[in-house]
Amino acid sequence: MLNPIQRICADTYAEGDFAHVETLDDAREAGDTLFTFLMIELSSPEGCDSDEEAARRLEMAIDQIRGVADAVERSASAR
């Protein structure tokens, strides 16, 4: 069973393509590793117990992905 924050993620991610997901195992079986990562990060057993904690985790993931994207862009520009 998904917590309310995971439900929002499943209903919203990829324009709702994963709205059918009901469990973390379903998320894993969906085959999208970024979606699976988000569902794990937003899970209650992982300590995501509030909207504020979810927002913090999402912002941290966004920052990390942005850092990788910037590094790839710099690398491409250097070639």
N, C-alpha and C positions, 0 to 999 in steps of 0.2 A: 504494500500500500504506500502511496506517495504522500508526503506531507504537503500542506497547502503551497509552499514555495516551489516545491518540485512540480506540483500540478500546474502552476503558472508557467514554469519553464517548459514543460511538455506541451502545453497548449499554445505557447508563443513561438518556440524555437522553429526555425525554418518555415515560417508562416503557417504553423499548426500541423506540419507533416507528421509530428510525433504525438499528437493529441490522443492517440489510441493507447499510448503507453500507460500501464497501470502499476508496474513494479520496477525496481531497479534491474531485475533480471530481464524484463522486457526492454529496458533502455539498452542494456548490453547487447541484446540480440538484434537491436535495430541497426547496428553496424556503423554508426556515426560516432567516432571516438570523441569528438568535441562535445557532442550531446551527452555521451556517457560521463565524461569528465564533469560537466556541469551538474548532472543529476547526482553524482557522488558528492561533489563539493557542497551541494545544497541539501544533503541528507541529514536527518536528525542524528543517526549514529555517528556521523562525522562532526557533530557539535554545532550544526547550523540550526539554531533554535529561535531565531527572530528575524524579522524583516531587515533589521539593521545589520545583523551578522551576514545575511544573504547579500545585501548591498555591498558590504565591505569585501566579501569574497569575490563577488563579480567584478568590482572595481580593480581588485588586485590581479585577477586573471586578465582583464582588459589591458592593464598596464604592462603585464608580462608579454602578452601577445603583441602589443604595440611596440615594445622594445625589440622583439624578434623581427617584426616587420620592418622597423627602421634600420636594423642591422643588415637585413637582406637588401633593402633599397640602397643603402650606402655601398654595399658590396657590388651590386649591379652597376652603380654609377662609376665605381672605380675601375671597372673593366673596359 
